[in-house]
């Protein structure tokens, strides 16, 4: 497989294998459903084998498809490694930088810091992707990840720049009009069951008290602001907002850490180094706010 077209076809094979359906693969690749089907079919015709079984639950690799999948993964890994190593030699602070992070940092923290960073480096464009699931820095889906975690991935390098504390809040208007025994909560859905936030809510708040459930912390912030109920929210995003009132100290069990992460092959890239150094200083200056020492 030494033609460019062959690698392009392998990309479609990998996307369908990863996402389990043509439509999901198409969304991930930014193409339409028929393009994915056509490219997978072309690869099957070229190889003379069936690569996928179409099942009620989606597309599953056949035995031949599984073998081809392993080859495609190896080709992808080799290309990504070469790309990272070549990019890592680039010392210029220009072009574009792909950053991935979570919604609460996208909405409430990063905009002011990226504005200041762009003033210092106007020739560098920042492409920010909000994703709860980590994009792959190994496959160059992003150059830098800013994550809230106590267990950063072992295949990445970086630094912890601040803690991130959470406490119980209510909208002041809601607390004034709603008696304590009638107050309900904004909960988090099952996608948070593995997190310390989700586990604390399950232990602490009776199911009958959950009046509204969301699948992101940013959505919980807005729901509490609107007066839907009480919520476990990040101190750094709401302590300085007069619409909120904190009810007690930060909850120690759910405190997490903000990490700046990149792949080892990219750590000497000029634009990556500049961004990491700038953001490390910016987050350090806001530690009191992020760690819940600016509210009461």
C-alpha positions as CSV (number, residue, x, y, z in Angstrom):
1,X,0.0,0.0,0.0
2,X,2.1,2.8,-1.2
3,X,-0.4,4.9,-3.1
4,X,-1.9,8.0,-1.3
5,X,-5.4,6.7,-2.2
6,X,-4.7,3.4,-0.4
7,X,-3.9,5.3,2.8
8,X,-7.0,7.4,2.4
9,X,-9.1,4.2,2.1
10,X,-7.5,2.9,5.3
11,X,-8.5,6.0,7.1
12,X,-12.1,5.2,6.3
13,X,-11.6,1.6,7.5
14,X,-10.2,2.9,10.8
15,X,-13.1,5.4,11.3
16,X,-15.8,2.8,10.8
17,X,-14.0,0.3,13.1
18,X,-13.6,3.0,15.8
19,X,-17.1,4.4,15.6
20,X,-19.1,1.3,14.7
21,X,-21.3,2.9,12.0
22,X,-21.1,4.7,8.7
23,X,-22.9,7.8,10.0
24,X,-20.6,8.2,13.0
25,X,-17.5,7.6,10.9
26,X,-18.7,10.2,8.4
27,X,-19.2,12.8,11.2
28,X,-15.7,12.1,12.6
29,X,-14.2,12.5,9.1
30,X,-16.3,15.5,8.1
31,X,-17.7,13.7,5.0
32,X,-21.1,12.3,4.1
33,X,-22.4,8.8,4.7
34,X,-22.2,7.8,1.0
35,X,-18.5,8.7,0.8
36,X,-17.6,6.4,3.7
37,X,-19.6,3.5,2.1
38,X,-18.0,4.1,-1.3
39,X,-14.4,4.1,0.1
40,X,-14.9,1.1,2.3
41,X,-16.5,-0.8,-0.6
42,X,-13.6,0.2,-2.9
43,X,-11.1,-1.1,-0.3
44,X,-13.0,-4.4,-0.1
45,X,-13.0,-4.7,-3.9
46,X,-9.3,-4.0,-4.0
47,X,-8.4,-6.5,-1.3
48,X,-10.9,-9.1,-2.6
49,X,-12.4,-9.7,0.9
50,X,-15.3,-8.6,3.1
51,X,-14.0,-6.3,5.8
52,X,-17.2,-5.6,7.8
53,X,-20.3,-7.5,8.8
54,X,-23.4,-5.3,8.9
55,X,-25.2,-6.2,12.1
56,X,-28.3,-4.7,13.8
57,X,-26.0,-2.9,16.2
58,X,-23.7,-1.5,13.6
59,X,-20.6,-2.5,11.6
60,X,-18.3,-5.2,13.0
61,X,-14.9,-6.3,11.6
62,X,-14.7,-9.7,9.9
63,X,-11.6,-11.9,10.5
64,X,-10.1,-10.4,7.3
65,X,-11.2,-6.9,8.4
66,X,-9.5,-7.4,11.8
67,X,-6.2,-8.3,10.2
68,X,-6.5,-5.3,7.9
69,X,-7.4,-3.1,10.8
70,X,-4.1,-4.1,12.6
71,X,-2.2,-3.1,9.4
72,X,-4.0,0.2,9.2
73,X,-3.3,1.0,12.9
74,X,0.4,0.3,12.3
75,X,0.4,2.6,9.3
76,X,-1.4,5.3,11.2
77,X,1.0,5.0,14.1
78,X,4.0,5.2,11.9
79,X,2.7,8.3,10.0
80,X,1.7,10.0,13.3
81,X,5.2,9.3,14.8
82,X,6.9,10.8,11.8
83,X,4.6,13.8,11.8
84,X,5.1,14.5,15.5
85,X,8.9,14.2,15.2
86,X,9.1,16.5,12.2
87,X,6.7,19.0,13.9
88,X,8.7,18.9,17.1
89,X,11.7,20.4,15.3
90,X,9.6,23.5,14.3
91,X,10.7,26.4,16.6
92,X,8.6,29.0,15.0
93,X,5.6,30.5,16.9
94,X,3.2,30.8,14.0
95,X,0.7,28.8,12.1
96,X,-1.9,26.9,14.2
97,X,-2.1,25.1,17.5
98,X,-4.7,22.5,18.2
99,X,-5.9,22.5,21.9
100,X,-8.5,20.3,23.5
101,X,-10.1,20.8,26.9
102,X,-13.4,20.5,28.8
103,X,-16.4,22.7,28.6
104,X,-16.0,24.5,31.9
105,X,-12.5,25.7,31.0
106,X,-13.6,26.6,27.5
107,X,-16.4,28.8,28.7
108,X,-15.2,30.3,32.0
109,X,-11.4,30.3,32.1
110,X,-9.6,30.0,28.8
111,X,-11.1,32.9,26.7
112,X,-9.3,35.6,28.7
113,X,-6.0,33.8,28.7
114,X,-6.1,33.0,25.0
115,X,-6.9,36.6,24.3
116,X,-3.8,37.6,26.2
117,X,-1.8,34.9,24.5
118,X,-2.9,36.0,21.0
119,X,-1.8,39.6,21.8
120,X,1.7,38.2,22.5
121,X,1.7,35.9,19.5
122,X,-0.6,37.3,16.8
123,X,0.8,35.0,14.1
124,X,-0.4,31.9,15.9
125,X,-4.0,30.7,15.6
126,X,-5.4,28.6,18.4
127,X,-7.9,26.0,17.3
128,X,-9.8,24.9,20.5
129,X,-11.9,21.8,20.6
130,X,-14.2,21.1,23.6
131,X,-14.4,17.4,24.3
132,X,-15.1,15.5,27.5
133,X,-13.4,12.5,26.0
134,X,-9.7,13.1,25.4
135,X,-8.7,13.5,21.8
136,X,-5.6,11.6,20.9
137,X,-2.4,13.6,21.0
138,X,-0.6,10.5,19.7
139,X,-2.6,10.7,16.5
140,X,-2.2,14.5,16.4
141,X,-5.9,15.1,16.8
142,X,-4.6,17.8,19.2
143,X,-1.2,19.3,20.1
144,X,-2.0,20.3,23.7
145,X,-4.6,19.0,26.1
146,X,-5.8,20.9,29.2
147,X,-7.5,18.4,31.4
148,X,-9.1,18.2,34.8
149,X,-7.9,14.9,36.3
150,X,-6.0,13.3,39.1
151,X,-4.6,10.6,36.8
152,X,-3.2,12.1,33.6
153,X,-2.5,9.6,30.7
154,X,0.9,8.0,31.1
155,X,1.8,8.4,27.5
156,X,1.7,12.2,27.8
157,X,4.0,14.7,29.5
158,X,3.1,17.9,31.2
159,X,2.6,19.7,34.5
160,X,0.0,20.2,37.1
161,X,-0.8,24.0,37.2
162,X,-3.7,24.3,39.7
163,X,-6.2,22.4,41.8
164,X,-9.9,22.7,40.8
165,X,-12.3,22.8,43.7
166,X,-16.1,22.2,43.8
167,X,-18.7,23.3,46.3
168,X,-22.5,23.4,46.6
169,X,-24.2,26.5,45.2
170,X,-27.6,27.9,44.6
171,X,-28.8,31.0,42.8
172,X,-29.4,33.7,45.3
173,X,-32.9,34.4,43.9
174,X,-33.7,30.7,44.2
175,X,-32.5,30.4,47.8
176,X,-34.5,33.5,48.8
177,X,-37.8,32.1,47.4
178,X,-37.5,28.4,48.0
179,X,-37.8,26.9,51.5
180,X,-35.0,24.5,52.5
181,X,-37.3,21.5,52.6
182,X,-38.5,22.2,49.0
183,X,-35.1,22.7,47.4
184,X,-34.1,20.3,44.7
185,X,-30.8,19.5,42.9
186,X,-29.3,19.6,39.5
187,X,-27.8,16.2,39.0
188,X,-25.3,14.7,36.5
189,X,-26.2,11.8,34.2
190,X,-24.6,8.3,34.1
191,X,-21.6,9.5,32.0
192,X,-20.3,11.0,35.3
193,X,-20.8,7.8,37.4
194,X,-17.0,7.0,37.2
195,X,-16.1,10.5,38.4
196,X,-15.7,11.7,42.0
197,X,-18.4,14.3,41.3
198,X,-20.9,11.7,40.2
199,X,-20.1,9.4,43.1
200,X,-20.4,12.2,45.7
201,X,-23.8,13.2,44.3
202,X,-25.0,9.6,44.5
203,X,-23.8,9.3,48.1
204,X,-25.1,12.7,49.2
205,X,-28.2,13.6,47.3
206,X,-31.3,11.3,47.4
207,X,-32.6,10.4,44.0
208,X,-36.0,12.0,44.8
209,X,-34.2,15.3,45.3
210,X,-32.8,15.4,41.7
211,X,-35.2,17.6,39.7
212,X,-33.0,18.1,36.7
213,X,-30.2,16.0,35.2
214,X,-27.6,17.2,32.7
215,X,-24.5,15.7,31.0
216,X,-22.0,18.5,31.4
217,X,-20.8,20.6,34.2
218,X,-21.2,23.8,32.1
219,X,-24.9,22.9,31.7
220,X,-25.2,22.4,35.5
221,X,-23.7,25.9,36.1
222,X,-26.4,27.4,33.8
223,X,-29.2,25.4,35.3
224,X,-28.3,26.5,38.8
225,X,-28.0,30.1,37.6
226,X,-31.5,29.9,36.2
227,X,-32.9,28.7,39.6
228,X,-33.5,25.1,38.7
229,X,-32.0,23.9,42.0
230,X,-28.8,23.4,44.0
231,X,-25.7,22.1,42.3
232,X,-22.1,20.9,42.8
233,X,-20.2,23.5,40.8
234,X,-16.5,24.6,40.2
235,X,-15.6,27.4,42.6
236,X,-13.4,29.2,40.0
237,X,-16.3,29.5,37.6
238,X,-19.0,30.9,39.9
239,X,-17.4,32.4,43.1
240,X,-17.0,35.8,41.6
241,X,-20.5,35.8,40.0
242,X,-23.0,37.7,42.3
243,X,-25.9,35.5,41.0
244,X,-24.6,32.5,43.0
245,X,-24.3,31.8,46.7
246,X,-22.0,29.2,48.0
247,X,-23.4,26.8,50.7
248,X,-20.4,25.6,52.7
249,X,-16.7,24.9,52.1
250,X,-15.3,23.2,49.0
251,X,-16.0,19.4,48.9
252,X,-12.6,17.8,49.4
253,X,-13.6,14.5,47.9
254,X,-14.2,15.9,44.5
255,X,-11.2,18.2,44.2
256,X,-9.2,17.6,41.0
257,X,-6.1,18.9,39.2
258,X,-5.7,21.0,36.1
259,X,-3.0,19.6,33.8
260,X,-1.3,21.0,30.8
261,X,-0.3,18.0,28.6
262,X,1.4,17.3,25.3
263,X,3.1,14.4,23.6
264,X,6.8,14.0,24.3
265,X,7.7,14.4,20.6
266,X,6.0,17.8,20.5
267,X,7.4,19.3,23.7
268,X,10.2,21.3,21.9
269,X,7.9,22.6,19.2
270,X,8.0,26.4,19.4
271,X,4.3,27.1,19.5
272,X,3.6,24.2,21.9
273,X,6.4,25.4,24.3
274,X,5.1,29.0,24.1
275,X,1.5,28.1,24.8
276,X,2.4,25.7,27.7
277,X,4.6,28.3,29.4
278,X,2.1,31.1,29.0
279,X,-0.8,29.0,30.3
280,X,1.2,27.6,33.2
281,X,1.8,31.2,34.4
282,X,-1.8,32.2,33.8
283,X,-3.3,29.3,35.8
284,X,-0.8,29.9,38.6
285,X,-2.0,33.4,39.0
286,X,-5.6,32.2,39.4
287,X,-5.0,29.3,41.8
288,X,-6.8,31.0,44.7
289,X,-9.9,31.4,42.6
290,X,-9.8,27.9,41.0
291,X,-9.1,26.3,44.4
292,X,-12.0,28.0,46.1
293,X,-10.3,30.5,48.3
294,X,-12.1,33.5,46.8
295,X,-15.6,32.7,47.9
296,X,-17.4,32.2,51.2
